[in-house]
Amino acid sequence: MTLDTARRIPQIIAAEIGAQPAQVAAAIGLLDEGATVPFVARYRKEVTGGLDDTQLRTLSDRLAYLREMEARRAAILSSITEQGKMTDGLNAAILKAATKAELEDIYLPYKPKRRTRAMIARENGLGPLLDAILADRAADPAQLATGFITEAVADTKSALEGARDILAEGLAENADLLGRLRSHMKQVAKLTAKVVEGKESEGAKFSDYFAHSEVWATAPSHRVLAMLRGRNEGILAIDLDIDADAPKGESPAERACAAVLQAATRGAGDQWLRDAAAWAWRVKIRTSLTLDLMAEMRERAEEEAIRVFARNLKDLLLAAPAGGKATMGLDPGIRTGVKVAVVDATGKVLATDTVYPFQPKNDLRGAQVALAQLISKHKVQLIAIGNGTASRETEKMVADLLAVLPGTEKPVKVIVSEAGASVYSASELAAKEFPGLDVSLRGAVSIARRLQDPLAELVKIEPKSIGVGQYQHDVDQHRLGKSLEAVVEDAVNAVGVDLNTASAPLLARVSGVGPSLAEAIVTHRDQNGPFRTRRDLLKVARLGPKAFEQAAGFLRIPDGAEPLDASSVHPEAYDVARRIVAACGRDIRALMGDAAALKSVDPKRFVDDRFGLPTVKDILAELEKPGRDPRPSFKTATFTEGVNEISDLKPGMLLEGTVTNVAAFGAFVDIGVHQDGLVHVSQLADRFVKDPHEVVKAGDVVKVRVVEVDVPRKRIGLTMKSQSGEAREAAQDRRAAPPKGQPPRGPMNAAPKTGGGGNAFADALKGKFTR
């Protein structure tokens, strides 16, 4: 990397993330040395000037893109120089290019290419014909072409077509023209979709897009991905409309092509040039740029879909843990029975069973007796019920059982998302963890454990299998996987990991560890017993000082020999913590958790050459609440009795539910009827909401009211607005409505506002149910 590049990249990234170039350069240095984002964000604030994990993730992603672009820039400079075609102006243009697309536009004329029609035309001696037409605009091109008829060029028509091919290639390789045309297309392009003839019935789920058009620049991610899926399945034809209403030869794009040739007079030559420029636009340039814009649109849509998936995954991973309590997991089923697993407070499997309360055996009484015996024997405090098929029937069976159980301390039943449980059950990891347990029962164990600690259990499942995203199978799987892995890493390190109880998959997500070192840690623990101090990690095979530096602060030993090992204070800063303790004149164990004493400490007194004010403040905060868990406190949704199926729903019902997924257009809520309902973004609050994540996140327990129910299509419209808010909106709509018999007011006769009612409901669901 050149010195100029080393300066340019930090400047570009700094402007994008709202930081100073020096901060970015420092962060890049740390990342290049092998530091992880969680480590840099938490323990190198002085070095980076306090860049947070979000800024650092963006920095890391952009760094990779910009370095790829710089490598491409260098390759292009080298290629053109080797061809002997480099000029000062061309060199400056290449160095100035800000995107990969701009670089490729500039390189296009110099890029080695297969034999083109323009090349053949030049070989046939038709380059001078084009020169002659350009030089004498008054002359008749057909007349000029007669002088170029040869054995290879049969007639004037062939000669003029060859000249047009040369002209079109020149226009298609004009970087400045391409840049202007691309900008124009981005401003005016409309994305259109229509049904392929004869596919109407087969593609009914894409019916919203059978005759669809919207602005390319603002097309939402979920609709773009729905249309792309429809095209991939052979149901839809997709295109971009550019200046669709402009007369032939008069569109801004065609005029821009002609302007390059300065073909403005009425001469025969200029008319031919204008026609050739229009042809070049329609046949060559428009096609190429349309492919570029389609690719950019897809990338934009995928980026948004990945962002939504990542945010939902983060919310799910950081959902409130129920804690270390004896838990029964139920994986519901009808014909195959309800799988049962009981785990103790640490997640160890105590008992398993399969009961058959439903058809065909209908052994309801036997099932309840079996569950009651397990609850009594193992003192079960929580019952986790998977939310799949027969979930509500299983919940009712459990509710009826709890109602007749003796005593006041009864287990609490909770509906738990079972997304990915079947994937985990059949995985190599599950087979290794439970070699003697049937695959069908492993899912029940996972369901129980994910209630106790969602993060610890969900890290065992490939993030893509957890199912909280939009069109997750349609996006770039490498980019999706990379993004989700980063989310898991951030979540695990934000919470911290108990070094002596964590599984290998959980340890593998800790900064600086990875799968092989995680296995080595678990093996060492099994052979030598629990770790007494963090420093004991250095005895683990292949775990050196660098890995220790990256990992130590995120690993906890709650009851170890060193009290600070239970906190997020990094071992490298223990001396600072001890100076604080000494200044307070207290025993460290007595001081930890004493907020009053710690708040009286002036952090500036403990700043030194190595540790600045941010680190000292972090140490004080950690001493105040050692090993604090950033996740919220545990609470559950209570489903309404008697509402078990979508057919039980009626408009106006007030229900409680759990947010299962948040998309750009709203939030999906499990209300206990086997089909999530949608709260459209316009129905999330009495105020205007731009991003649903402003109001809700996956795992939230919310109150909703039923707005609309479409049983045949299994669609449920919900609202979180207050009734007074809905009344105000209805009154505003009535005031805004035109007098009876008159068209709507306004210059564009705008369509009615969507956001509630039937039209809004249909609009909101577009694309969702094509997943």
N, C-alpha and C positions, 0 to 999 in steps of 0.2 A: 504494500500500500504506500502510495506516495505521500509526502508531507502535506501537499495541498488537499489530498483526499482525507487525510487524518484530521485536518482542520474543518473541512466542509461537512463531513457527516455529523459531528457534534453540533454544529451550528443549525443544520436542518432539523435534527431531532429536538434540540432545545426549543426551537420555535413551535414545534408541534405539541410538546408536552408542557409548555409553560415553565421552562427552567432556563438556567444559564448554561452556555456551552461548557464552562469549566466543570459544572456538576455532571453533565452528560459524559464528558471525557473521563472523569474520575470513575463513574459507574461502568463505563465500557472497559476501563482498565481492570476493574475488579472481576467483571464477568469473564473477560479474556483469561484471567488467571485461574478460572475454574470456580469462582464463587457462585452461589445460587441466588436467585431473586429473593427468596425469603430471608436468607442470611444477610444480604446487602441491605434490604429494607429495614431489618430489625437491629442489626449490630454494626452497621457502618454509616450511621446517619451523619457523623461528623465529616466523613470523606465525601459523601454525595450531597451534602447540604440538605439532608432530610427528604430525599426522593422516596415516595411511598411505593408500595408493591404494584399498584395500578400503573403508575408512571414507568416503573422499571419493566413491567411486562410489555408495555407499548414500546419502550426503548429497545428492548431485546428483539421484538418482532421487526421493528423498523430498521434496526441495525443489520439484520440478516438481509432484508430487501435492498437496502442501500449498498451493502457490500457486494451483493450480486450485480447490482446495476453498475457499480464502479468496475467490477471485473469485466462486465460486458462492454463498458465504455473503453477500457484499455484494449480489449480484443478488437473493437471496431477501429480504433486509432491505428493499431498495428496493421490490420488488414488493408486499410486504405493507403497507409504509408508504403507498405510492401508493393502495392499496385502502382506506386509512383503518381498517385492522383491527389495527394494531400496538398491543401492550400492553407494559408493563414486564416482565411474566412471560414473554411470548412472545419479547421481545427477548433476555432473559437465557438462555432455552432455546436460541435460535439461536446465540448467542455461545458457549455451553457445548458444543455438539455437536462430537464428536471425529472423526466419520467422515462421508463423503459420504452413507452410508445413513441416518444419524441426521438429517442436514440434510433429506434428501428426505422422511423420515417426518413431520417437523415441518411442512414446506411443503405436504404433500399436501392438506390441507383448503382451502388458499388458492391452489392451483395452477389456472390457467385450464384448463378441461377441456371436452370435447365434451358434448353433452346426454346425461345419464344417466337411467336409470329412476327414480332418486331425485328428480331434478329434475322429471321429468314428474309424479311422484306429488305433489310439493309444488305444482306448478302446478294439479293437480286438487283441491287443498284437503285433502290427506290428512295434512299435518303435524299439525294439531290432533287427529286420531284417535290418532296415536302419543302425543301429549302426554296425551291422556285415558287411554290404557292405562297409561302410566307413573304417572299421578297416582292412579288407583284400581285397585290390584292385585286387589281382590276382585271387581270387575265382570267380566262375560263380554265379552271383546273382540268376539265376533261380534255381541252385542247392541249394543255401542257403535258398531260399524261400520254398522248400519242407518241411522244418522243422516247418513251420508256418501255415500249412494247418489245419484248425479246422472246427468246425460246422459253425462258422461265416465267415470263409475264405474258399471259395469253392475250389480254385486251386492256382497254382503258379502265374498265371496271375493276379488274384485278390490280392494276397499277394504283388506282386511287384507294382501294381497300388496304393495300400494303402501306401506302403513305399514312393512312388513318391509323393503322396499327402502331406505326412508329410514333405518331403524335400522341396516341392514347397512352402508350407506355411512358412517354416523357411526362405527361400530366400526372399519371399515377405514381410517379417517382419524385414529384415536386413536393419537398417536405413542407414548405410554407403553405402551399395550396391544401395539402392534406390536413395540416393543422387547423386551417380556417374551416374547411369542410367538416372536420370532426366536431369542432366547436358548434357549428351551425346545426349539425344533426342532433347533438346533445340538447340543444335548445328547443328544437321543433319536432323531434321524432315522436311518433306515437306507436306504442306496442300494440299490435293487433293479433287476435286469435280467432280462428273460426273452425268449426267442426269439419273433419274430413267426411266427404259424402259417403253415406251408408254406415257411419259409425255412431249415429245418434243413440241407438239403443245400448250398444256395447259400452259407450262412454258416458252414460247418464250421470255419473258422479262428477263429470267435468262440465255439466250443462250450464253452469254460470259463465263459461268461457266460450260457448258455441258461437257467439257473435259479440266479441268483447274488444274494446279499444280504450287505452288510457295513456297518459303522458309517460314516456320512457323515463324521464329524469326522476319522477316521483313514484313510480310503481313500487308498491310495498313488497317486501321480501316474500311473504307467504303467498301472494298472488303470482308473483314471478315464478316461484318454484312449483306452484300448482300447474301453471301453464306449461312449463318446461317438462314436467312429468307427463302431462297430457300429450305433448308432442312425442316424447320418448315412447309412449305406449301406442302411438299411431292414431290417436283420437283427434288431436288438434294440429292445425297448421299455423305457425307463428311467423310474423314478419314485422318489419318496421315501415311505417308510412312516413315518407319524407316529402313535404310540400305537395301532398296528394291533390290539392285543389288547383295547383298552378298549371297553366296551359303548357303544352309540350314546347320545350325550348325556352320557356320563360321562368322556370323555377330559379330561386336564388342560387342554388347549387350549380345549375347549368350556366347561369350568367357568370358565376365566379370562375368556372373553368374557361369560359370564352374570354373573360377579362385578362387572364394570363397571356392569351394570344393577341390581345389588343385588337380583337376582331369586331370593330364597331361600325365600319362603313357599310354601304349597301353593295359594295363590289362583289363579283361572283366568288372571288377567293375568300373574302371574309364570310360570305354565306356558307361556303363549304367548311370553313374552319369552325364556325358556330355549330353547324350540324355535327361535325366530327367531335367537337368538345362535348356536345349533348350526348352523343353516342358513347363517348369515353366515360362520362358520368354514369349513365344508365347501366352499361354493360360491364365496366371494369371497376371504376372507383367506388360506386355505391355498394356494389356487392362486397368488396373488400372491407369497406368501412362498416357496413352492416354487421359483418362477422365480428369485427372488433368491438362494436357497441353491444352486440349480443353477449360476447364473452365478458365484457366489462359489467353488463347488467347481471349476468349470472354470478360473477365474482362478488358484486355488491350484495346481491340477495343472499348468497352463501355466507358472506361475512356477517350479515345481520342475523341470519339463522344460527350461526355458530355462536355469536355473541349472546343471543337469547338462551340457547342451550347451556352455555357456560354459566350464565347468571343463575338460571334455574338449578343447575347442578350444585353450584355453590350454596344456594339457599337450602337445598335438600341435605347436603353434607353437613351444614352447620345448623341443622334443625335441632331442637331441644332434645337432649337425651333423657330417657326416663330414669336412668341411673341403675346402680347395682342392686337389683331386686330379683327375687326368684320369679321367672316369667314362663308362661306357657305360650307356645306358638302354635297357631292353627292354620294349616294350609287347606282351605275349603275345597271340596269336590263333591260331586253327586254320585255318579256311578262308582267311581274309584274310592270313595270315602273321604273323610276329613282326616288329614295327617296331623298328628299331635307330637309335639316335642316340649319337654320341660327342661329349662336350663337354670343353673343357680346364679347367684349374684355376679359371678365372674364370667358367665357364659358357658360354663361346663355343662355338657349334656347329662342330665340325671335320668331321664326316662323318655321313651317314645312309644307311640301306639297309633293305630288307625281305627277310627270308629265309623259306623255306617248309619247315620240318622236319617238319610234320605233314600229315595228310590235307587235300586230295586229292593233293598233289604228293609228300609223303613224302621230301623232299630233305634228309635229316638230315645226311649227309656234306657236302653243299654248304653248308648253313647253318653248320656248325661251322668249315669252312674260311674262310668269309667273316668270321666273328667272330674267328677266330684272326688273320687278316690285319689287321683293325682294331685288335685288342689290341696286336699287335706294332708296327704303324706309329705309333700314337698313345700308346704306353706307358701303356695303361689300367691304373689301380690299383684301381678299384671297378667292379662291375657291379650296377646297380640293376634288379631284375626286378619289374614290376608284379604285384600280387596278384590279378588278375582271372582270367577264363577262361584255361585252359592255363598257369597260373602254375607249377604243380608240374612239368608236362611240360617247360616251358622251363627251369626250374631244373635238372632232371635232365640236359637236353641240355648246359647250361653246366657242370655238375659233371663230366660225362664228358669234356668238352673240357678243363677245367682239369687233370684227372687226367693227360692225355697231353701237356700243354704242357711244353716244356723249361724248365729253370731252376728256381730255388727261390723267386724273387720273383714270385708269381702274383697276379692280381687277387683281391679278396675279393668274393664274391657276397652280395647282401643283398636280401631280399624287402621291397618298399616299397609302402605303401598308394597305390593309384592313384585314390582317391576324388577326384572333381572334375577329373581330368586331361582327360576328354573334354569337360567344360564349358569348360575353359580353351582346349582345342584349337580349338574352334569360335567362340571369343570374338573380339570386335573387337580386343582387346589383342594376342592371339596373331597375328592376321592382320597387325597393324601391326609386331609384333616379327619375324615370319618371313614376309614377303610372298611369297617364292618357294618356301616349303616346304609340301608337301602336309599337309592337316589331319591325316591319320592319323599322320604322323611327328612332329607337334608334341607329341603326348602322350608319346612316348618321350623327347623333350627335357625335358619337365616332370618325368618320372619320374627322370631322371638328376640334374637340378638339385635336386629336393627331397631327394635323398640328401645332396648336398653341403651344402645349407643349407635346411632345411625352411621356416624363417620367410620367407626372401627369396622363395621360390617360391610358397608357399601364400597370401601376401598378394595374389597376382594373381588368385585365385579368390574368388568371392563366398563369404563364410564359410558360408552356409547349404548350399552345394553340397559342402562337405567331408565331411559325413555322419558326424558323431560324436555325434549326439543321439538322444533318444527322441521319436518322433512329431513330428519337426520340421515336417512339413507340416500338422499339425493345430493348431498353436498360432498365436497372434496374430503374423503375419509382421512387423508393424511393431515390436512389442516385441522379438521375436527378433532382428531385424536390428540394432536399436539396441544390444542387449546384446552381440551378437557383434562389432559394430564397436568397442565399448569394449574388449573383450578383445584384439582385434587391435592397437588403439592402445597398450594397456598393454604387450603383449608386445614390440612393435617398440621402444618407448621404453625398456623394461627392458634390452634387448640393446644398443641403439645401432645407428647406421647409418653405413657408410662413405660419406662425401659424394661421393667421386670414382668409386665403382663402383656405387652403388645405382641400381636401376631407378626409373622414375617412380612405379609403384604402391607401391614400398617407401617412397620419400621422402614420398609423399602421406599415409602413416600417422604421420609424425613430428609431434610436438606443434607446433601453430601453422602447419603447412605446407598440407596439403590438395592436391587434384588440380591446380588451375591453377598454383599456385606450384611444385609438383613438376615440372610440364612446363617451367616457366620456368627452373628450376634446371638441368634436363637440357639444355635448349636453350643456356643460357649456357655450360655445361660443354663441349658439343660445339663451340661457336663459339670459345671462348677457352682451351680446355685445362683441365686439372685445377685445382681450387681449391688455392691454396698456404696460405691461412689461413682460419679461420672468418669473419674480418672481411670477406673477399672476397664473402661472401654478400650483403652490403649493396649490391653492384654489380648484383645480379640485379633485373631489371625487376619492379616492384610488390612487392618484398620490403622492407618497412619495419622500423623499430626494434622495433615490437611483435612482429612475426613472428620477427625475429631473437632477441629475448629468449626467446620460447617454444621456439624450435627449437634454438638453438646448442648447448646442453649435451648434446643427444642425437645430434649429428652428429660424426663422427670423421674426422680427417685423419691417418692413421698415420705418414706420412713427410713432414709439412709443415714449413714454416719455424718454426712455433711448437710446441715439444714438448707443451705442455699441450693443444693441439688434438686430440691422440690420446687424451685422457682424457675422463671425464665431468665434469671440473671446468668450471663455467660461466665464460665470459669475464668476467662481472661480478665473479668472485671470484679472478681471476688474481693480483691484488695480494697477497691473503692467501697464495696458494700461493708466490709469490716471496719473501715475508717468511719463510715456513717454510724455503725453500731457502737463503736467505741465512743464517738462523740455524744451519743445518747446515754452512755453509761449503763447499758442494759445487756442482759444475755440475749444472744441473737434469736433464740427460740421464743423468748418472751416479747421481744420487740416486733417480730414478724406478725403482722395483723393488727398492730396497735396504730390505728390511723391518726389518733390525736397526737401521739408523740412524733410520728413521722412528718405530719403536716407542719410541725414547728421547725423542721430542719431547713436551713437555707442551702439549696443545692449548689449555689455558686462557690461555697466553701470547699467543695470536693472536686472541682474541675482541675485537671492537671494537663500535662503535655499530651497525654495519650487519649484521655476520655473527656469529652466536652460536656456542655450543659445538657444536650438531648439525652445522652447516655445516663448521666446522673439522675435526671428526672425519671427516666424509665426504671432505674434501679429503685428509686423511692416508691414509685407506683407499684412495683412488683413486691417490695417488702410490705407494703400496705395490704395487698391482697395476693399473697403468694400462690402461684399455680392457678390463678383465676381462670375460669372457663369462659370464653367470650360468647358462648352460645346462650340463647334465652332459656328461661325456666320452662319446664314441661307442662303442657296443658293439652286437653283433647277436645274434639268436637263431639257433641251429643246428637245423634241422628234422631229424627222424630219418629216416635212409635207409630206403626201403621202405614208408614210411607216406605215401601220396600221396592216398588216397581215404578217405572216411568208413568204407567197408567194411573198410579195413585196421586200424581201431581195435579194441582189445580192452580190457575193463576191467582195470585194474591197470597199464597201460602208463605209464611215466614219460617225459614229453616236455618239450621246451622250446618256448616260444612268445612271441609279442609281444601285449601288451594293446592291443586296437584300440578299445575303447569301455568306459566305466564308467557304469553305471546305478545307480539307487537300490537295486536288488535284487541287484547283483553286477557282475562284470566279464566281458567277452567277450575271448577269447584266440584269436589265429590260430595254429594248430598245423600249418598246411600242408596241409589237406585240403579246401580250397575252402569250408569252412563253419566259422565261428567256434564254439568251444565256450564254455559258460557256467560260470564259477565263481560259484556262488550266494554271497551275502554270508555265509552260515553256514559256507561252505567256504574262506574266504579265509585263515584263520589258526586256530591252536589256541585262541586267546582269543576272547572275544565281540567282534564288530565291528559297530558301529552304522552307520557310513558307509563304504562301500567305498573312498572316496578316502583313508581313513586308512591303507590298506595298499598300494593300487596306483593308478597313473595311466596314461593313454593313452601308449603308447610304451615302457612298461616291458618288459624281458625277464624272463620268469618260468618257474619249473619247475612243471609241473602233472602230476597223475595222472588217468587216465581213470576215471570212476566208472560212467558209463552211456552207452550208445550206442543211439539210436533211428534206424536208417537210413531207414525209410520217411518219417518226419517230419523228417529231417535235423536232429536235435537231439543235442547232445553235452554230457554232464554231466561237469565236471572238478572237482578239488579241489586246493587248495594246502596242505591240512593235512598235518602229518607223520603217518606211519603210527602212531606212538605216540599222537598226539593223537586219531586216529580210533579206536584201540583203547580209549582211556579213555572216549570218548563212547559207544562201543558197550556197554562194561561198565556205564556209568551208565544207559543205556537199558534194559539187561536187569534191573538192580536196580529200576528204577522201574516195570517192567512188572508188571501184576497176575497173580496165580496163574492157571494155566490154567483156563479155564471160568468165570472171574469177570470182571465188568465192570471197567473202569478205575476207580482210586480217585479221590476228590475230589468236591466238592459238585456240580460241573457235568458230571461224567463227560467231562472234556476230551478233545478229539481228540488222536491221537498227535502228538508233536512232529514238525515238518517241518524239514528242513535237510540231509538226506542221503537217498539212496534214491529209489525211484520217485515217491512222493507229493510229496516236496520238489522233485524235479526238475520235475514237472508244474507245481507251484505257482510255482516260480521263473520258468518260461518264460511264464507267463500274460501275454498282451498283446505280448510281444516279437515274435513271429512274425506279428503282424497289421500290422507296419509296411509 
